[in-house]
Amino acid sequence: MPGMTDAPHPLPLPSFETFRTQMLAAGHDEVLVRPWAPGTVVERHTHPFAAEALVVEGEMWLAIEDAPAQHLRPGDRFRLAANQPHSERYGPEGATY
């Protein structure tokens, strides 16, 4: 048919609510929404807790330990172990995870 392609349709991005439900079911105590302002840079640091996140808006770059930074966009997930050194940089529109 005219205007139709055989290209697959992209899957819908997971919602924060779906992610929240999955994390609570997996035993996490709380699931938070964390917005970051445009252009924010957070130098190398650690947290005393493990974290798992889903990027829901914007974009960010996450460098874990000495590995090159990963470019993360909506739908991308990341995990950090407790006390794992990392740094973060947020895009021109900020990001929310």
Z-matrix of the N, CA and C atoms (Angstrom, degrees):
N
C 1 1.449
C 2 1.519 1 108.75
N 3 1.329 2 117.70 1 144.41
C 4 1.460 3 120.35 2 177.72
C 5 1.535 4 110.72 3 -60.30
N 6 1.331 5 115.20 4 139.54
C 7 1.457 6 120.55 5 176.77
C 8 1.520 7 113.91 6 82.36
N 9 1.318 8 118.66 7 -5.57
C 10 1.461 9 121.33 8 -179.78
C 11 1.524 10 108.88 9 -98.80
N 12 1.307 11 116.22 10 146.87
C 13 1.460 12 120.38 11 175.49
C 14 1.519 13 108.23 12 -126.49
N 15 1.307 14 114.93 13 165.34
C 16 1.453 15 120.43 14 176.08
C 17 1.526 16 111.79 15 -91.68
N 18 1.339 17 116.47 16 4.69
C 19 1.464 18 119.71 17 -178.73
C 20 1.523 19 109.63 18 -65.32
N 21 1.327 20 116.48 19 140.02
C 22 1.469 21 118.48 20 178.88
C 23 1.524 22 110.59 21 -67.58
N 24 1.307 23 115.67 22 149.43
C 25 1.461 24 120.34 23 176.05
C 26 1.518 25 107.95 24 -79.93
N 27 1.334 26 117.68 25 137.15
C 28 1.464 27 118.68 26 178.68
C 29 1.528 28 110.12 27 -65.85
N 30 1.314 29 114.85 28 145.75
C 31 1.456 30 119.31 29 176.74
C 32 1.520 31 109.43 30 -71.10
N 33 1.317 32 118.03 31 146.75
C 34 1.468 33 119.14 32 177.69
C 35 1.528 34 109.77 33 -65.36
N 36 1.334 35 116.24 34 146.94
C 37 1.451 36 120.53 35 177.81
C 38 1.518 37 109.48 36 -69.62
N 39 1.324 38 116.96 37 144.47
C 40 1.460 39 118.73 38 177.38
C 41 1.530 40 109.96 39 -65.65
N 42 1.307 41 116.93 40 144.20
C 43 1.461 42 120.51 41 179.18
C 44 1.524 43 109.10 42 -87.45
N 45 1.329 44 115.21 43 160.53
C 46 1.454 45 119.15 44 176.20
C 47 1.521 46 109.94 45 -62.06
N 48 1.324 47 117.51 46 -38.56
C 49 1.473 48 120.04 47 -179.01
C 50 1.521 49 111.52 48 -62.64
N 51 1.331 50 117.29 49 -39.77
C 52 1.465 51 120.37 50 176.82
C 53 1.524 52 110.02 51 -63.48
N 54 1.330 53 116.26 52 -45.90
C 55 1.466 54 121.75 53 178.11
C 56 1.521 55 109.94 54 -59.37
N 57 1.328 56 117.28 55 -46.39
C 58 1.465 57 122.54 56 -179.62
C 59 1.528 58 110.23 57 -58.00
N 60 1.313 59 116.66 58 -47.81
C 61 1.464 60 121.47 59 179.97
C 62 1.527 61 110.72 60 -59.61
N 63 1.333 62 117.00 61 -43.82
C 64 1.467 63 121.34 62 -179.96
C 65 1.533 64 111.26 63 -63.74
N 66 1.327 65 116.68 64 -43.49
C 67 1.460 66 120.50 65 -177.57
C 68 1.529 67 111.57 66 -67.66
N 69 1.322 68 117.31 67 -41.28
C 70 1.467 69 120.00 68 177.85
C 71 1.522 70 110.43 69 -65.22
N 72 1.334 71 117.10 70 -40.00
C 73 1.463 72 121.00 71 178.24
C 74 1.529 73 111.19 72 -65.25
N 75 1.333 74 116.77 73 -28.40
C 76 1.467 75 121.56 74 179.45
C 77 1.532 76 112.08 75 -81.38
N 78 1.344 77 116.48 76 -2.28
C 79 1.457 78 119.84 77 175.83
C 80 1.509 79 116.59 78 102.94
N 81 1.339 80 118.74 79 4.38
C 82 1.462 81 120.35 80 176.69
C 83 1.524 82 109.24 81 -69.16
N 84 1.331 83 116.80 82 141.39
C 85 1.462 84 121.77 83 -177.47
C 86 1.521 85 113.13 84 -71.02
N 87 1.321 86 116.41 85 -37.94
C 88 1.459 87 120.61 86 -178.60
C 89 1.516 88 109.77 87 -150.90
N 90 1.327 89 115.27 88 155.75
C 91 1.455 90 122.08 89 177.53
C 92 1.518 91 106.08 90 -132.40
N 93 1.324 92 116.45 91 120.30
C 94 1.455 93 122.26 92 -174.10
C 95 1.518 94 112.19 93 -112.63
N 96 1.317 95 116.63 94 150.76
C 97 1.466 96 122.45 95 169.72
C 98 1.524 97 105.88 96 -92.32
N 99 1.324 98 116.03 97 129.66
C 100 1.462 99 120.51 98 -176.90
C 101 1.523 100 110.09 99 -125.19
N 102 1.351 101 118.71 100 99.56
C 103 1.471 102 120.34 101 176.68
C 104 1.535 103 111.11 102 -85.96
N 105 1.334 104 115.81 103 145.02
C 106 1.467 105 122.32 104 177.77
C 107 1.515 106 109.46 105 -125.73
N 108 1.312 107 116.59 106 138.89
C 109 1.468 108 122.75 107 -178.76
C 110 1.526 109 111.03 108 -71.17
N 111 1.335 110 116.55 109 153.22
C 112 1.470 111 120.79 110 177.80
C 113 1.526 112 112.00 111 -53.77
N 114 1.321 113 115.05 112 136.50
C 115 1.457 114 121.19 113 173.83
C 116 1.523 115 115.95 114 73.77
N 117 1.306 116 118.72 115 5.63
C 118 1.462 117 121.00 116 -179.81
C 119 1.533 118 110.04 117 -64.29
N 120 1.319 119 115.26 118 136.70
C 121 1.465 120 121.85 119 174.95
C 122 1.527 121 107.14 120 -122.35
N 123 1.313 122 116.00 121 127.33
C 124 1.463 123 121.77 122 177.08
C 125 1.524 124 106.51 123 -116.47
N 126 1.331 125 115.22 124 109.55
C 127 1.466 126 120.38 125 -176.93
C 128 1.530 127 110.84 126 -64.16
N 129 1.308 128 115.33 127 170.35
C 130 1.476 129 122.70 128 -177.38
C 131 1.534 130 110.40 129 -48.98
N 132 1.329 131 115.44 130 130.45
C 133 1.458 132 122.39 131 -178.61
C 134 1.527 133 109.24 132 -159.21
N 135 1.319 134 116.69 133 177.55
C 136 1.460 135 122.29 134 176.43
C 137 1.527 136 108.61 135 -135.95
N 138 1.326 137 115.29 136 167.98
C 139 1.464 138 122.92 137 173.48
C 140 1.526 139 107.27 138 -128.49
N 141 1.323 140 118.37 139 147.70
C 142 1.464 141 120.00 140 179.36
C 143 1.534 142 113.21 141 -79.73
N 144 1.316 143 116.99 142 12.16
C 145 1.467 144 122.10 143 -177.89
C 146 1.521 145 109.32 144 -136.39
N 147 1.323 146 116.48 145 157.18
C 148 1.467 147 121.64 146 173.49
C 149 1.522 148 108.27 147 -79.83
N 150 1.328 149 116.51 148 153.01
C 151 1.463 150 120.74 149 -179.79
C 152 1.522 151 109.73 150 -139.75
N 153 1.311 152 115.10 151 146.41
C 154 1.458 153 122.25 152 172.68
C 155 1.513 154 105.85 153 -135.92
N 156 1.332 155 116.96 154 133.95
C 157 1.457 156 119.83 155 -173.74
C 158 1.519 157 112.31 156 -140.59
N 159 1.326 158 114.69 157 156.45
C 160 1.458 159 124.51 158 175.31
C 161 1.523 160 106.94 159 -122.46
N 162 1.319 161 117.48 160 121.93
C 163 1.466 162 120.78 161 175.64
C 164 1.526 163 107.24 162 -74.60
N 165 1.351 164 116.52 163 124.59
C 166 1.466 165 119.92 164 -178.10
C 167 1.532 166 112.86 165 -112.25
N 168 1.330 167 117.64 166 -19.37
C 169 1.471 168 121.53 167 177.32
C 170 1.510 169 109.64 168 -148.61
N 171 1.325 170 117.03 169 151.94
C 172 1.459 171 122.33 170 174.51
C 173 1.513 172 112.63 171 72.25
N 174 1.340 173 114.92 172 -154.62
C 175 1.456 174 120.83 173 179.61
C 176 1.514 175 109.02 174 -150.55
N 177 1.329 176 113.89 175 156.62
C 178 1.455 177 120.21 176 179.65
C 179 1.522 178 109.38 177 -151.04
N 180 1.318 179 115.13 178 162.64
C 181 1.456 180 122.49 179 174.01
C 182 1.521 181 106.46 180 -120.38
N 183 1.316 182 116.07 181 128.17
C 184 1.458 183 122.60 182 -177.73
C 185 1.518 184 108.70 183 -121.92
N 186 1.338 185 116.45 184 120.39
C 187 1.463 186 121.95 185 176.50
C 188 1.529 187 107.61 186 -108.44
N 189 1.323 188 116.51 187 116.82
C 190 1.461 189 121.66 188 -178.95
C 191 1.520 190 108.59 189 -102.60
N 192 1.321 191 115.43 190 124.44
C 193 1.456 192 124.02 191 -176.04
C 194 1.522 193 108.21 192 52.86
N 195 1.332 194 119.11 193 -124.62
C 196 1.465 195 120.39 194 -176.99
C 197 1.523 196 113.16 195 -103.77
N 198 1.331 197 117.52 196 11.59
C 199 1.472 198 121.50 197 -179.71
C 200 1.534 199 110.07 198 -76.35
N 201 1.327 200 117.41 199 155.13
C 202 1.471 201 119.95 200 175.04
C 203 1.535 202 110.31 201 -60.31
N 204 1.310 203 116.00 202 151.57
C 205 1.469 204 121.46 203 -179.01
C 206 1.526 205 110.64 204 -64.21
N 207 1.319 206 115.86 205 139.96
C 208 1.465 207 123.00 206 174.25
C 209 1.529 208 107.85 207 -94.21
N 210 1.314 209 117.48 208 134.37
C 211 1.465 210 122.23 209 176.29
C 212 1.528 211 107.10 210 -89.82
N 213 1.319 212 117.13 211 116.06
C 214 1.459 213 122.54 212 -175.73
C 215 1.524 214 110.70 213 -113.43
N 216 1.325 215 115.52 214 135.41
C 217 1.467 216 123.26 215 -179.32
C 218 1.522 217 109.28 216 -128.10
N 219 1.334 218 118.27 217 173.45
C 220 1.462 219 119.74 218 179.68
C 221 1.530 220 112.28 219 -50.38
N 222 1.328 221 114.00 220 132.74
C 223 1.456 222 121.07 221 -178.00
C 224 1.516 223 113.33 222 98.24
N 225 1.346 224 117.43 223 -18.25
C 226 1.463 225 121.03 224 178.81
C 227 1.529 226 110.17 225 -81.01
N 228 1.324 227 115.56 226 145.76
C 229 1.460 228 121.81 227 178.79
C 230 1.519 229 109.38 228 -119.74
N 231 1.332 230 115.35 229 155.17
C 232 1.458 231 119.65 230 172.63
C 233 1.522 232 109.63 231 -145.25
N 234 1.351 233 114.26 232 157.74
C 235 1.463 234 122.00 233 178.05
C 236 1.515 235 108.97 234 -129.48
N 237 1.310 236 115.00 235 143.01
C 238 1.458 237 121.77 236 174.37
C 239 1.522 238 108.12 237 -130.32
N 240 1.318 239 116.14 238 133.24
C 241 1.458 240 120.60 239 174.22
C 242 1.525 241 108.70 240 -77.38
N 243 1.301 242 116.97 241 158.53
C 244 1.462 243 120.66 242 174.58
C 245 1.525 244 109.14 243 -57.16
N 246 1.312 245 116.36 244 137.20
C 247 1.468 246 124.07 245 177.57
C 248 1.523 247 114.36 246 64.68
N 249 1.334 248 117.88 247 19.22
C 250 1.467 249 121.30 248 179.12
C 251 1.537 250 109.17 249 -84.92
N 252 1.330 251 118.04 250 119.12
C 253 1.463 252 120.58 251 179.81
C 254 1.531 253 111.57 252 -63.46
N 255 1.322 254 115.42 253 136.54
C 256 1.464 255 120.76 254 178.59
C 257 1.519 256 109.60 255 -159.59
N 258 1.345 257 115.55 256 162.73
C 259 1.463 258 121.57 257 174.24
C 260 1.521 259 107.50 258 -134.34
N 261 1.336 260 115.30 259 157.85
C 262 1.460 261 121.28 260 -175.37
C 263 1.526 262 110.03 261 -134.25
N 264 1.324 263 115.39 262 145.11
C 265 1.473 264 121.50 263 173.06
C 266 1.519 265 106.99 264 -138.51
N 267 1.314 266 116.32 265 132.49
C 268 1.463 267 121.43 266 -175.78
C 269 1.515 268 110.55 267 -107.41
N 270 1.338 269 115.81 268 146.05
C 271 1.461 270 123.00 269 -174.35
C 272 1.525 271 114.14 270 -71.25
N 273 1.335 272 115.88 271 -177.26
C 274 1.467 273 121.60 272 -175.65
C 275 1.538 274 113.66 273 -66.61
N 276 1.326 275 117.18 274 -15.33
C 277 1.470 276 120.58 275 176.21
C 278 1.529 277 110.66 276 -109.32
N 279 1.332 278 117.27 277 8.74
C 280 1.455 279 120.48 278 -175.54
C 281 1.517 280 109.80 279 74.14
N 282 1.310 281 115.54 280 -163.24
C 283 1.456 282 120.98 281 178.91
C 284 1.523 283 109.16 282 -160.95
N 285 1.308 284 114.64 283 156.04
C 286 1.464 285 120.85 284 173.66
C 287 1.510 286 107.61 285 -132.03
N 288 1.328 287 115.45 286 133.49
C 289 1.471 288 120.75 287 173.17
C 290 1.495 289 108.98 288 -137.58
